[in-house]
Amino acid sequence: MSLNSHRPDPPEKGITYAEAGVDIGAANTTKQRIKSLLRSTFGPEVLSDVGAFAGLFQAKWGDYEDPVLVSSVDGVGTKLKVAFMMGKHDTVGIDLVSHCVNDILVYGAQPLFFMDYIAMTRHSGEVILEVVSGIARACKDVGCTLLGGEMAEMPGFYNEGEYDLIGMVVGLVDRKGIIDGSRISPGDVILGLASNGLHTNGYSLARKLFFDHAGWDVNTYIDPLGCTIGEELMKPHRCYARPVLELLRSLPVHGIVHITGGGFQDNIPRILPPDRRAHIRLGSWDIPPVFTLLQKTGKISDEEMFHTFNMGIGMLLILPPENTERAEKLLIEHGEKVFGIGEISEGTREVSFDQK
């Protein structure tokens, strides 16, 4: 028997890419619609236009004596699931930029340009426009160029109506100004900058507790929160670049920590020297109601809470005690809520939680 007898008859007409689920025409239309968003972030450093094979950025070294490029890549994680449930896509781009920029900020880096990647099963120009508008807005807020990105249509790869979102930032710091934690000393003070809720971490546990365990949905209003579950979970990730970079121009900072996945226990030791220990004073800052609600709903231990969530602190600054008062004043002038939450001592590279 011939193998050819098992093959289906060929179609009378050739199959197109659009019939396979990829609409190049729709993607091109969307690119035209988002061009103005990207161009609104461009400065004279940008040498390419939207839609080129790659982005060209002519960095201005200025007063940098020994410039170092700093880069980071990240995503929004399962917070996107809440966006899908709410049909709200205009703030996840802010989350993306804020997370990436905060990650290079810990080294003292000024963001230069940002690029994004959006992938979905079926192209939706309206959704992409919402997402990119948030990205562009966040980039302009921190003085960062949205240099370009990629839109991928991948039939059958994602659930219908869902997408993935990834971003990459490149920043600049003078080598002598790199903050790597090596100068952290006993007696240094730890200042905490308030978060805006969960930011972009702990959402797999939060969704399980609120939606599966408690049986709520995104429209459930919770009195202690003063809003619905969906509104609370969609609060944008805060970006600390402007106030912190302003602080670095006038005061020495020995260490910066972005409190993301892994909470306090995993993130603080990343910048501690081997013979330094961080002491966090419990009760020294206001823990937002959403964390209390999460802990009560899931009967979660304190250790697990601090290992999963930011607990109301989005970024830590470690600096000499004589500069604490000036730093607090400057940060408050820039609209930050600042708490003195701990100090550094000699010891092993870990975190202790002490009662206030």
C-alpha positions as CSV (number, residue, x, y, z in Angstrom):
1,M,0.0,0.0,0.0
2,S,1.4,3.4,-0.9
3,L,2.0,5.9,1.9
4,N,0.4,8.5,-0.3
5,S,-3.0,6.9,0.2
6,H,-3.0,8.1,3.9
7,R,-2.5,11.7,3.0
8,P,-5.5,14.0,3.0
9,D,-6.5,15.6,-0.3
10,P,-4.8,19.0,-0.7
11,P,-7.0,22.0,-0.3
12,E,-8.4,23.5,-3.5
13,K,-7.0,26.9,-2.5
14,G,-3.7,27.5,-0.8
15,I,-4.0,28.0,3.0
16,T,-2.9,31.5,4.1
17,Y,-1.1,32.6,7.3
18,A,-4.3,34.4,8.4
19,E,-6.2,31.1,8.2
20,A,-3.6,29.5,10.4
21,G,-4.4,32.1,13.0
22,V,-1.8,34.8,12.4
23,D,-3.1,38.1,11.0
24,I,-0.1,40.1,9.7
25,G,-2.4,42.9,8.5
26,A,-3.9,43.5,11.9
27,A,-0.5,43.5,13.5
28,N,0.7,46.1,11.0
29,T,-2.4,48.3,11.7
30,T,-1.6,48.1,15.5
31,K,2.0,49.1,14.9
32,Q,0.8,52.2,13.1
33,R,-1.6,53.0,16.0
34,I,1.1,52.7,18.7
35,K,3.8,54.7,16.8
36,S,2.8,58.0,18.4
37,L,3.0,56.4,21.9
38,L,6.6,55.3,21.4
39,R,7.7,58.5,19.6
40,S,6.3,60.5,22.6
41,T,9.2,59.0,24.7
42,F,11.9,59.7,22.1
43,G,14.7,62.1,22.6
44,P,17.6,63.1,20.2
45,E,19.4,60.0,21.4
46,V,17.1,57.8,19.3
47,L,18.4,57.2,15.8
48,S,15.8,54.7,14.6
49,D,12.1,54.8,14.0
50,V,9.3,52.6,15.2
51,G,9.1,49.3,13.2
52,A,12.8,49.0,12.4
53,F,14.6,45.6,12.9
54,A,16.2,47.0,16.0
55,G,16.3,50.2,18.1
56,L,19.3,52.6,17.8
57,F,20.2,54.6,20.9
58,Q,23.1,57.0,21.0
59,A,23.9,57.2,24.7
60,K,25.3,60.5,26.0
61,W,28.0,59.8,28.5
62,G,28.1,63.4,29.7
63,D,30.0,63.6,33.0
64,Y,30.3,59.8,33.4
65,E,34.0,59.1,33.7
66,D,33.7,55.3,33.5
67,P,30.2,54.5,32.3
68,V,28.7,51.1,33.0
69,L,25.5,49.8,31.3
70,V,23.1,48.0,33.6
71,S,20.2,45.8,32.3
72,S,17.4,43.8,33.6
73,V,14.5,41.7,32.2
74,D,11.3,40.7,33.9
75,G,7.6,40.1,33.5
76,V,4.3,40.9,35.3
77,G,3.6,37.3,36.3
78,T,0.2,36.0,37.3
79,K,-1.0,39.5,38.1
80,L,-2.0,39.4,34.4
81,K,-4.7,36.8,35.3
82,V,-6.4,39.5,37.3
83,A,-6.1,41.9,34.4
84,F,-7.8,39.3,32.2
85,M,-10.6,38.8,34.7
86,M,-11.2,42.6,34.9
87,G,-10.7,43.3,31.2
88,K,-8.3,46.1,32.4
89,H,-5.0,46.4,30.6
90,D,-3.9,50.0,30.9
91,T,-1.8,49.5,34.2
92,V,0.1,46.3,33.6
93,G,2.5,48.2,31.4
94,I,3.2,50.5,34.4
95,D,3.9,47.4,36.5
96,L,6.3,46.1,33.9
97,V,8.4,49.3,33.7
98,S,8.4,49.9,37.4
99,H,9.6,46.4,38.2
100,C,12.4,46.5,35.7
101,V,13.5,50.1,36.5
102,N,13.5,49.4,40.2
103,D,15.8,46.4,39.6
104,I,18.5,48.5,38.0
105,L,17.9,51.4,40.4
106,V,19.4,49.3,43.2
107,Y,22.8,49.8,41.5
108,G,22.2,53.5,41.3
109,A,21.5,53.3,37.5
110,Q,19.6,55.9,35.5
111,P,17.2,54.2,33.0
112,L,18.1,54.9,29.4
113,F,15.7,52.8,27.3
114,F,13.1,50.1,27.6
115,M,11.8,47.4,25.2
116,D,8.8,45.1,25.5
117,Y,7.5,41.8,24.3
118,I,3.7,41.0,24.0
119,A,2.5,37.6,22.9
120,M,-1.1,36.4,22.5
121,T,-3.1,33.7,20.8
122,R,-5.1,36.0,18.7
123,H,-4.1,39.6,17.9
124,S,-6.1,42.3,19.7
125,G,-5.1,45.8,18.7
126,E,-7.2,47.4,21.4
127,V,-5.6,45.3,24.2
128,I,-2.1,46.0,22.8
129,L,-2.9,49.7,22.6
130,E,-3.9,49.7,26.3
131,V,-0.9,47.8,27.4
132,V,1.6,50.0,25.4
133,S,-0.1,53.2,26.6
134,G,0.8,52.1,30.2
135,I,4.3,51.3,29.2
136,A,4.8,54.6,27.4
137,R,3.3,56.6,30.3
138,A,5.6,54.9,32.8
139,C,8.7,55.4,30.6
140,K,7.9,59.1,30.4
141,D,7.5,59.4,34.1
142,V,11.0,58.1,34.7
143,G,12.6,59.9,31.7
144,C,13.2,56.6,29.8
145,T,12.8,56.0,26.1
146,L,10.4,53.3,24.9
147,L,12.7,52.2,22.1
148,G,10.7,49.4,20.6
149,G,9.4,45.9,21.1
150,E,7.8,42.8,19.6
151,M,4.2,41.7,19.1
152,A,3.8,37.9,18.7
153,E,0.7,36.2,17.6
154,M,0.9,32.5,18.6
155,P,-2.3,30.5,17.8
156,G,-3.0,27.7,20.3
157,F,-0.2,28.7,22.6
158,Y,-2.1,30.8,25.1
159,N,-5.7,30.6,26.4
160,E,-8.1,32.7,24.3
161,G,-8.1,36.3,25.4
162,E,-4.8,36.0,27.4
163,Y,-1.3,37.3,26.7
164,D,2.2,37.4,28.2
165,L,4.1,40.5,28.8
166,I,7.9,40.9,29.2
167,G,10.1,43.9,29.4
168,M,13.8,44.8,29.3
169,V,15.5,48.0,30.5
170,V,19.0,49.3,30.0
171,G,20.4,52.0,32.3
172,L,23.7,53.8,33.0
173,V,25.8,54.3,36.1
174,D,29.3,55.6,36.6
175,R,31.5,52.7,37.8
176,K,32.6,54.7,40.9
177,G,28.9,55.2,41.7
178,I,27.8,51.6,41.6
179,I,25.9,50.6,44.7
180,D,26.7,47.0,45.4
181,G,26.4,46.8,49.2
182,S,30.1,46.4,49.8
183,R,30.2,49.6,51.9
184,I,27.4,48.5,54.3
185,S,28.6,48.9,57.8
186,P,27.5,48.1,61.4
187,G,25.3,51.0,62.6
188,D,23.9,51.8,59.1
189,V,20.2,52.6,59.2
190,I,17.5,50.8,57.0
191,L,14.8,53.1,55.6
192,G,11.7,51.6,54.0
193,L,9.7,53.2,51.2
194,A,6.1,52.3,51.2
195,S,4.7,50.0,48.5
196,N,1.4,50.3,46.7
197,G,0.0,46.9,47.8
198,L,1.3,43.6,46.3
199,H,3.1,45.3,43.4
200,T,3.9,42.3,41.1
201,N,4.7,39.5,43.5
202,G,2.7,36.9,45.4
203,Y,-0.2,36.8,43.0
204,S,-0.4,33.1,42.7
205,L,-1.0,32.7,46.4
206,A,-3.3,35.8,46.6
207,R,-5.5,34.5,43.8
208,K,-5.7,31.1,45.4
209,L,-6.8,32.6,48.7
210,F,-9.2,35.3,47.5
211,F,-10.8,33.5,44.5
212,D,-10.5,29.8,45.3
213,H,-10.5,29.7,49.1
214,A,-12.7,32.6,50.1
215,G,-14.9,32.4,46.9
216,W,-14.7,36.1,46.1
217,D,-14.3,37.6,42.6
218,V,-12.8,40.8,41.3
219,N,-16.0,42.7,42.0
220,T,-16.3,41.7,45.6
221,Y,-16.1,44.9,47.8
222,I,-14.1,44.5,51.0
223,D,-14.6,47.1,53.7
224,P,-11.1,47.0,55.2
225,L,-9.7,47.6,51.7
226,G,-12.1,50.4,50.8
227,C,-12.4,48.9,47.3
228,T,-13.0,45.7,45.4
229,I,-10.6,42.8,45.3
230,G,-9.9,43.5,41.7
231,E,-9.1,47.2,42.3
232,E,-6.8,46.3,45.2
233,L,-4.9,43.7,43.2
234,M,-4.5,45.9,40.2
235,K,-2.9,48.8,42.1
236,P,0.3,49.6,40.0
237,H,3.8,48.7,41.1
238,R,5.4,51.8,42.3
239,C,8.6,53.1,40.7
240,Y,11.1,54.8,43.0
241,A,13.6,56.0,40.4
242,R,13.0,59.8,40.5
243,P,13.2,60.3,44.3
244,V,16.0,57.8,44.8
245,L,18.2,59.1,42.0
246,E,17.7,62.6,43.4
247,L,18.8,61.4,46.8
248,L,21.9,59.8,45.3
249,R,23.0,63.1,43.8
250,S,23.4,64.6,47.3
251,L,23.9,61.7,49.9
252,P,25.9,58.5,50.0
253,V,23.7,55.3,50.1
254,H,25.4,52.1,51.0
255,G,22.8,49.6,49.8
256,I,19.4,49.5,48.0
257,V,17.0,46.5,48.0
258,H,14.0,46.1,45.8
259,I,11.5,43.9,47.7
260,T,10.1,41.5,45.1
261,G,9.7,37.8,44.8
262,G,11.2,36.1,47.9
263,G,10.3,39.0,50.2
264,F,12.6,40.2,52.9
265,Q,14.4,37.0,53.5
266,D,15.7,36.4,50.0
267,N,16.2,40.0,48.7
268,I,18.0,41.7,51.6
269,P,20.9,39.2,51.7
270,R,21.6,39.7,48.0
271,I,23.4,43.0,48.9
272,L,24.8,42.2,52.3
273,P,28.5,41.6,52.8
274,P,29.3,38.1,54.3
275,D,29.8,39.6,57.8
276,R,26.8,41.9,58.0
277,R,23.3,41.2,59.4
278,A,20.1,43.1,58.8
279,H,17.7,43.7,61.7
280,I,14.2,44.5,60.8
281,R,12.0,46.0,63.5
282,L,8.5,44.6,63.3
283,G,5.8,47.2,64.0
284,S,7.9,50.1,62.7
285,W,5.8,50.7,59.6
286,D,2.1,50.6,58.6
287,I,1.2,47.2,57.0
288,P,-1.6,47.8,54.5
289,P,-4.9,46.0,55.1
290,V,-4.5,43.7,52.1
291,F,-1.7,41.8,53.8
292,T,-3.7,41.4,57.0
293,L,-6.6,40.1,54.9
294,L,-4.4,37.6,53.1
295,Q,-2.8,36.3,56.3
296,K,-6.2,35.9,58.0
297,T,-7.8,34.3,55.0
298,G,-5.1,31.7,54.6
299,K,-4.0,31.4,58.2
300,I,-0.5,32.2,57.0
301,S,2.5,32.3,59.3
302,D,4.4,35.6,59.8
303,E,7.5,33.9,58.3
304,E,5.6,32.9,55.1
305,M,4.1,36.4,54.7
306,F,7.5,38.1,54.9
307,H,9.0,35.5,52.5
308,T,6.2,35.9,49.9
309,F,5.0,39.5,50.0
310,N,6.5,43.0,50.4
311,M,4.3,43.6,53.4
312,G,4.0,47.3,52.5
313,I,7.6,48.1,51.9
314,G,8.7,48.3,48.2
315,M,12.3,49.4,48.5
316,L,14.9,49.6,51.3
317,L,17.7,52.1,51.5
318,I,20.7,51.4,53.7
319,L,22.7,54.5,54.6
320,P,25.0,56.0,57.3
321,P,23.0,57.1,60.4
322,E,24.2,60.7,60.2
323,N,22.4,61.1,56.8
324,T,19.1,59.6,57.8
325,E,17.3,62.8,58.7
326,R,18.3,64.5,55.5
327,A,17.4,61.5,53.4
328,E,14.0,61.2,55.0
329,K,13.2,64.9,54.4
330,L,14.2,64.7,50.8
331,L,12.2,61.5,50.1
332,I,9.1,62.9,51.9
333,E,9.4,66.1,49.7
334,H,9.2,63.8,46.7
335,G,5.9,62.2,48.0
336,E,7.4,59.1,49.6
337,K,6.2,57.5,52.8
338,V,9.4,56.7,54.7
339,F,9.9,54.5,57.7
340,G,13.0,53.8,59.8
341,I,12.6,50.0,59.9
342,G,15.9,48.6,61.0
343,E,19.7,48.7,61.2
344,I,22.8,46.7,60.3
345,S,25.1,44.8,62.7
346,E,28.0,42.5,62.5
347,G,27.0,38.9,61.9
348,T,26.1,36.4,59.2
349,R,24.5,37.4,55.9
350,E,20.9,37.0,56.9
351,V,17.8,38.9,58.2
352,S,16.5,39.0,61.8
353,F,13.0,40.1,62.7
354,D,12.9,41.9,66.0
355,Q,10.0,43.3,68.0
356,K,9.9,47.1,68.1
